[in-house]
Amino acid sequence: MARTILCLCLCNLWIFVLAAIQPTDTTVFRDKIKKYTEIQYAGNAGLFSVHGGISILQTHLNFSLGYGYLPKAVNGVEVHSVILKTKYQFNKGVFLRKANWYTGFSAICGFTSNTFICLPSYFPKGYYAPNAIHAAPFLGCRYPFPFYKPIWAKTAHTFVELGTLDTYFWYWLNNNHLQFWDICNLSGGLCFNF
């Protein structure tokens, strides 16, 4: 399981790097890459997270790198997270006329005192799985921000995301007492396109 998650993280990073490489001899490709910043509240990355990313394929495919923070006062332990996020945006007008629906997954690596990428030697071999890296699938909706258009950005959007973690999904599949909504979380935020 840990190897699978690590492979997903590396693939996500590789796609992000490939998408960021731009040819220097043409401006056509460079003009098709859009940059954006997201500020997110709640979700799997922490209480607050900030993402910087790029959009390609006429803004249908998005890649971002982010940082999440969960303060000790909220959960009893302070957590810092690094997030690689990939999402695919569907065509506009599928449900609401101006809404942009998207789906994707995040590869999240959490850093705190009780999470491990590689387990310490004092744990029995094969008994515990490393718990610092997770895949987090999500479904989201982005809507143009109706009240404010910043001078320093081309557009501003609000968004909401419904997501879960790989381990929660695994528990739901193997436990008849959990409802689907028990493993989900809701987050929201602002997105600024440049």
C-alpha positions as CSV (number, residue, x, y, z in Angstrom):
1,M,0.0,0.0,0.0
2,A,2.8,2.4,0.9
3,R,4.6,1.7,-2.4
4,T,1.4,2.3,-4.3
5,I,0.9,5.7,-2.6
6,L,4.6,6.6,-3.2
7,C,4.2,5.7,-6.9
8,L,1.1,7.9,-7.1
9,C,3.0,10.8,-5.5
10,L,6.0,10.4,-7.8
11,C,3.7,10.2,-10.9
12,N,1.9,13.3,-9.7
13,L,5.2,15.2,-9.2
14,W,6.5,14.0,-12.6
15,I,3.4,15.2,-14.4
16,F,3.6,18.5,-12.5
17,V,7.3,19.0,-13.6
18,L,6.5,18.0,-17.2
19,A,3.6,20.5,-17.4
20,A,5.8,23.3,-15.9
21,I,8.5,22.9,-18.6
22,Q,7.9,25.4,-21.3
23,P,9.7,25.7,-24.7
24,T,11.6,29.0,-24.9
25,D,11.2,29.4,-28.7
26,T,7.5,29.8,-28.8
27,T,4.9,31.9,-26.9
28,V,1.9,29.9,-28.2
29,F,2.4,27.1,-25.6
30,R,3.4,29.5,-22.9
31,D,0.2,31.5,-23.3
32,K,-1.9,28.4,-22.9
33,I,-0.5,27.7,-19.4
34,K,-2.4,29.6,-16.7
35,K,-1.2,30.1,-13.2
36,Y,-3.4,30.1,-10.1
37,T,-3.3,30.3,-6.3
38,E,-5.8,28.7,-3.9
39,I,-6.4,29.4,-0.3
40,Q,-8.3,26.5,1.3
41,Y,-10.1,26.1,4.7
42,A,-10.5,22.6,6.1
43,G,-10.1,19.5,4.1
44,N,-7.5,16.7,4.4
45,A,-4.4,19.0,4.1
46,G,-5.0,20.8,7.4
47,L,-7.1,23.5,8.8
48,F,-5.6,26.0,6.3
49,S,-3.7,25.3,3.1
50,V,-2.2,27.4,0.3
51,H,-1.6,26.0,-3.2
52,G,0.2,27.4,-6.2
53,G,-0.4,25.8,-9.5
54,I,-0.8,25.8,-13.3
55,S,-3.6,24.9,-15.7
56,I,-3.1,23.4,-19.1
57,L,-5.3,22.0,-21.9
58,Q,-7.5,25.0,-21.9
59,T,-7.7,25.0,-18.1
60,H,-9.1,21.4,-18.0
61,L,-6.1,19.9,-16.3
62,N,-4.6,21.5,-13.1
63,F,-1.5,20.7,-11.1
64,S,-0.6,22.4,-7.8
65,L,1.9,22.2,-5.0
66,G,0.7,23.3,-1.6
67,Y,1.4,23.6,2.1
68,G,-1.2,22.7,4.8
69,Y,-1.2,23.5,8.5
70,L,-3.2,22.1,11.4
71,P,-2.5,23.9,14.7
72,K,-2.1,22.0,18.0
73,A,-5.1,23.8,19.5
74,V,-7.4,22.1,17.1
75,N,-6.3,18.5,17.2
76,G,-3.8,18.1,20.1
77,V,-0.8,17.9,17.7
78,E,0.7,20.3,15.2
79,V,0.8,19.0,11.7
80,H,2.5,20.4,8.6
81,S,1.6,19.0,5.2
82,V,3.0,19.1,1.7
83,I,0.4,18.5,-1.0
84,L,0.6,17.6,-4.7
85,K,-2.8,18.1,-6.2
86,T,-4.0,17.1,-9.6
87,K,-7.5,17.8,-10.9
88,Y,-9.5,17.5,-14.1
89,Q,-12.2,20.1,-14.8
90,F,-15.3,19.2,-16.8
91,N,-16.9,21.4,-19.3
92,K,-18.8,24.4,-18.0
93,G,-22.6,24.2,-17.8
94,V,-22.9,20.6,-16.8
95,F,-25.0,21.5,-13.8
96,L,-25.0,25.2,-13.2
97,R,-24.3,27.6,-16.1
98,K,-21.2,29.3,-14.6
99,A,-20.0,26.5,-12.3
100,N,-16.9,24.5,-13.1
101,W,-17.0,21.0,-11.8
102,Y,-13.8,19.0,-11.3
103,T,-12.5,15.8,-9.8
104,G,-9.0,14.7,-8.8
105,F,-6.7,13.5,-6.1
106,S,-4.1,14.9,-3.8
107,A,-1.0,13.2,-2.6
108,I,-0.5,14.4,1.0
109,C,2.6,14.0,3.1
110,G,2.1,15.0,6.8
111,F,4.9,15.9,9.1
112,T,4.4,15.5,12.9
113,S,5.7,13.5,15.8
114,N,3.5,10.4,15.2
115,T,3.5,9.9,11.5
116,F,6.2,8.0,9.6
117,I,7.2,7.7,5.9
118,C,9.5,4.7,6.9
119,L,8.7,3.0,10.2
120,P,11.3,3.1,13.0
121,S,13.0,-0.2,13.8
122,Y,11.2,-0.6,17.2
123,F,7.9,-1.4,15.4
124,P,7.3,-5.0,14.5
125,K,8.0,-5.7,10.8
126,G,4.9,-5.8,8.7
127,Y,2.5,-5.0,11.6
128,Y,2.1,-1.3,10.9
129,A,1.9,0.5,7.6
130,P,3.6,3.9,7.2
131,N,1.0,6.6,7.8
132,A,2.6,9.9,6.6
133,I,1.6,9.7,2.9
134,H,-2.0,9.5,1.8
135,A,-4.0,9.7,-1.4
136,A,-7.0,11.9,-1.1
137,P,-9.7,11.8,-3.9
138,F,-12.1,14.7,-4.1
139,L,-14.9,16.2,-6.1
140,G,-15.3,20.0,-6.3
141,C,-17.1,22.9,-7.8
142,R,-15.7,26.3,-8.6
143,Y,-17.9,29.4,-9.1
144,P,-16.9,32.9,-10.2
145,F,-16.7,35.2,-7.2
146,P,-19.6,37.6,-7.7
147,F,-18.6,40.5,-5.5
148,Y,-15.0,41.3,-5.9
149,K,-12.5,41.2,-8.8
150,P,-9.0,41.9,-7.6
151,I,-6.8,44.2,-9.6
152,W,-3.8,41.9,-9.2
153,A,-5.5,38.8,-10.6
154,K,-7.5,38.1,-13.8
155,T,-10.3,36.3,-12.1
156,A,-11.4,35.1,-8.6
157,H,-13.5,32.1,-7.8
158,T,-14.9,30.4,-4.7
159,F,-14.8,26.7,-4.5
160,V,-16.1,23.8,-2.4
161,E,-14.6,20.3,-2.3
162,L,-16.0,17.0,-1.0
163,G,-13.1,14.6,-0.2
164,T,-11.8,11.6,1.7
165,L,-8.6,9.8,2.5
166,D,-7.4,6.5,1.1
167,T,-7.5,4.8,4.6
168,Y,-11.0,6.1,5.3
169,F,-12.2,4.7,2.0
170,W,-10.5,1.4,2.8
171,Y,-12.3,1.3,6.2
172,W,-15.6,2.1,4.6
173,L,-15.2,-0.7,2.0
174,N,-14.4,-3.2,4.8
175,N,-16.9,-2.1,7.5
176,N,-20.6,-2.4,7.2
177,H,-21.3,0.1,10.0
178,L,-19.7,3.1,8.4
179,Q,-21.9,5.2,6.1
180,F,-20.3,6.9,3.0
181,W,-20.9,10.4,4.5
182,D,-18.9,9.3,7.7
183,I,-15.7,9.2,5.7
184,C,-16.2,12.5,3.8
185,N,-15.1,16.0,4.6
186,L,-16.1,19.4,3.1
187,S,-13.7,22.2,2.5
188,G,-13.9,25.6,0.8
189,G,-11.8,28.5,-0.3
190,L,-10.8,31.1,-2.9
191,C,-8.9,30.7,-6.2
192,F,-7.1,33.5,-8.0
193,N,-6.1,33.1,-11.6
194,F,-3.2,35.1,-13.1
